[in-house]
Structure formats: structure tokens, C-alpha cells
Amino acid sequence: MSKWIVGILVVIAAGLGFAYLSADKDTRNLLANLPTDRNVLFWNIPQRDAAFRALDWIPVLAKANVIKSGDTIFPLPKGEPIAIATNVDSYMREQRTAGLVIIHDGKIRLEKYGLEFDAEGRWTSFSVAKSFTSTLVGAAIMDGFIKSVDDRVSDYIPDMKGSVYDDVSVKQLLTMTSGVKWNEDYEDKNSDVARFNEHKAEPGVDVTVSYMRTLSREAPAGSKWAYKTGETNLIGVLVSSATKKKLSDYLSEKIW
């Protein structure tokens, strides 16, 4: 019986080995450097290089939603190559840059890739989301879902009522001038930007809302600017709540 078990294990191991060798380069890199910590701030360089192009495959992270593209696609035309005195290739190697694109007057003037990446690959956008969420606020205003940027955040996110955000306007949230105390130190495991990724929400409450409503005030609303990743997430919750749609669905409808 033990010989049968050993034989089966050998077959399974061989099958897994074949599957690994048959996988594409990105998949092999990901499997070899698979992150087990959901907090991306503290991944090492090999983990980042492998996982930033495949975040939706990482089991420890939140489930991803596919954003469907529309039927009308507008490819960007190529323009006259831009002259840059600096050696761009050397800069990209030194900075470990995956991609660099310069668009001027609606035309691509420069497009280069590094880290064995190319134009067909995917890469995490991180703070580019700030441009999308703020644009979706404008779309929601045009569609009548949001009346004004002067409305209070809690008008659209009822679970924020009674919190420090109760007197913060949508505009102040968009411009990160809420005056709410927040630590954006990426190297501090006790910073807000690190802790809110690990926060456990109360049943039935959005995880971003659950964490953000625990914060305190450091300045009057509208009086101080401070970069806060959590407020970008909160804008996404606000748009979703106002439109009664998943943020990914509304983005697909209005932008993508």
C-alpha cells in the first residue's frame, strides 16, 4: 500500500513540476516569490517585481473585479520622439522602473519598458486610482447621483455619521484637506497606511469606513493639506454608495 502512495506522490510531484515549467515567465516568478503577507508595503523587491504585475492572482489579497472595456477604443497615436538629454535606459535600470510613457498633445512621444515588462503586460496602478476616483465623482455629479462637492461625506456614507468626517465636505475629501489626523509613513508598521490594510471591520460595515471613522482631528476641515491614501478609498466608497453601483462597474461605464 505504501508503494502505491509513494507512486501517487511521485506522479503528483512530476505533474506539478511539469505545470511549473510549462507556465509563462511571469507565473513562474510569481510562484517562486509568492507573498504571504497582504500588506504590500513590506514586500521585498523580488516579491514586488513578481506580484505587482499579477495582484489579482495573490490569494491573500482582496478579490479583484474585472473592469470590462467599452466597444469604442481610442488608440493613442505616436508623435515625434522626444529628445531627452538624460540616458533614459540607465535611469530606468537604476530606479527599477517597469514602464515610462510620455504623452504630449494626445500623442505618445516616448515609451520604454524595464524589468522584462512590455506594452502588453499589466502592472499595478496604485495611486493612479486617485485620478479615477476623483473623475468618477465628477461623473456622479453629472449623472445627478451627487448634488454638490460641498455636501458632507456623511450625506452619502451614513456609517460615517458621528465620526470626525461628519463635517468634512466631498471637496475637502477630494483635495485631502479634511484636517483628519493620518500617518502615511510607508516604513512604519504602526502607521495608518499600514494598519488600515490589516483592519478587521465590524459585520456589515465597509472595511475602509470602519477604519476611517476611528480617526481623530488634527486641524479644522479645509485648513490643512495632508496626503492620505485612506481618503482615496473613502472616495471610492462614497461614489459606490451614491450611485448604488460597484465602483468597478461605474468606472467601466464612464471611463473604461
N, C-alpha and C positions, 0 to 999 in steps of 0.2 A: 504493500500500500504506500509505504514511504517513497518507493521508487517512482510511483505514479505522481505523487505530489511534487517530487523534485523535477520530474519531467515536465509537468504542467508549469511550474515556476520558471523553468528554463525557456519554455515556449513563450510565456508572457514577457519575460525579460528581453528575449530576442525581438518580439513584436514591438515592445516599447523602444528598443534601440533602433529598429528599422524606421519607426514612426519619427523618432528624433532626427535621424539622418536624412529622412525624406522631407522634413519640414524646411520652410524657407529660412533664410539667414536671420530675419527679424524674430521669427518664432523661436529659433534655437537660442538666440541671445537672451530672449525673454525668459525661457525655461532655465537657462544657466544662471540668470541673475534675478530670479523672481522675488519681488519684495514681499515680505510677510507683515510689514508694518503699514497701516493705512495712512500714516502721516507722511506725506511726500516730502515734507521739509527736511527730513532726516535720512533720506535715502542716500546711499553712496553713489559715486559717479557711474560705475557700471550699471547699477540699478536704474539710474535716471536715463542713461543712454538707451537702455533696452526698453524700459517701461513707458517713457514719455511718448513713444510712437504707438503705444498699444494699451492705453489706460483702461479702455473698456474690456480688456481681457483679464484684468487683475482681479482675482476673486475677493480680495479683502476690501476693495473699494466699493462705492455705491454703484448700483445698477445703472447702466448707461441707456439713454434714449436715443434712437437713431433719428436724425433730423432729415426728413426727406427733402430732396431738391425739387424745385419747380420745373415746369415744362419749358420755360423760357430761360436760356442761359446766355449770358453776355461775356464771351471770352475777351480778355484784355489784350489789345494789340501790342506788338513790340515797337518801341520807339528807337531813336538814335542812342546807341550805347553811351552811357555817361562816363566821362573821364574822371578818374579818381587818382590822386597822387599817391595815396597810401596803397601798399600791397594788400589787397582785399583778402586774397587767399591766406596769407600769413596771419592777418588779423583774425580770420575765422578759425584757423587752427589754434591760435593762442587763446582765444575766447571760447573755444569748444562750441562754435555756432553751427546749428543744424541747417539753417536757411537764412538767406538775406535777399530781400526783394525791394527795389526802389521803384516806386510808381510816380510819374510826373505827368500832369495833364492827361491822366487817364491812360497812359502808356507805360509799359514796363521798360525801364531804362537800364536796369541791372537785375540779374537773377543768378544766384550762386547757391550751392549746397555743400554741406560738410557732414562729417560723422557717418559716411556711407549712406547719406539720405539723398532723395531726389524729388522731382516735382510731383511724382505720383504718390509719394508717401504721405502718411498722416503724422501729425505731431501735436502734442497738447498745446492749446492756445492760452491757458491760464488767464492773465489779466486782459487779454483781448475781449473776454466776456463782458468787461465793463462797458465797452463801446456798444456791444449788442444789447445789454440790458437797458442802458440809457436810451438807445434808439427805440426799443420796444415801449418805453414809457411814452415817447412821442407818438408812436403808432396808436397806443391805447388812448391817448388824448384825442387824436384824430378820429378814432372809432367811437368815442363817447364813453369809454369804459372808465376813464379818469377825467374828472372835471377840470382840475387845475393843479399845477405843481405847487400851489400854495396850500393845498389840502393837507391835513395831517396824515402821517403814516398810519396811525391807528384807525383812520376812516376806512382804510382798505384792508388792514390786518387787525381784526378785532382782538386777537390774542395779545396784541401789543398795548392794549389799553391798560392804564395804571402803571406802565413802565416808564423809563426815562425817555422813551421815544414818543410818549403821548403828546408832547408839544413840539415835535420835530416835523417840519414840512417835507413833502416829497422833494422839493427843490433842494433843501438842505441835505437830504439823504443823497441825492444825485451828486452834489458838489462836495460831499464829505465834510460838511460844516455843521454837523449835528451837535457838536460840543460834548459828545459822549466819550468817556474815557476808554481807550483801547491801546493795547500794546501790539505792534506789528513786527516785533523783533523775530526774525526767522531762525535765529540761532538759540533762542531761549525756549526751552521746552515748557516753561510756565507762562509764556506769552499767550495773549488771547488768540492770535492767529494759529498757534499750535494747539491750544486746548479746545477751541470750538470744533476742530475736526474730530476730536475724540468724544465730544459731548453726547451724553445719553439723554434723549428727550423724554418728557412725560408722555404717556399714551395719548395719541390723538393730536399731538402738537408738533408742528414742523420743527426739525432739529435746529435750524437757524434761528427761528423765532424763540425757541426755548432758551437758547444761549444768550441771544442779544438782549432779551428782556431782563436778564440778571445784571446787566451793566449799570454803572453809575455815571454821574455827570461830572465833567471837569471844567466846563465853560458854558456860558449861555448859548443856546441854539443860535446858529448863524454867526457867531463871533470868532470862531477858530477853525482853521482847516487842519485835518489830520488824516493821513491815508489809512483806510480801514477796509480790509478785504471782506470782513463780515457784512458791511453795509451793501456791498455789491450783491451778495447772496440775498440780502433782505429786499433789495430792489426786485430781484427775480421773484421772490415770494409775493411781493406787492403786485407785480404785473399779473402773475398767475391768479391771485385772489381777485383782482379787479376784472379780469377777462373771463374768469371761470374756465380757463384752459391750462393745460400743461404748458410750461414755458417753451419747451421744445416744439410743441405743436404751433404755438403762436409765432415763434421765430421762423418756422418752416413756411407759415402762411404769409408773413410780412417781409421777410428778408431773403431766406434761402429758397 
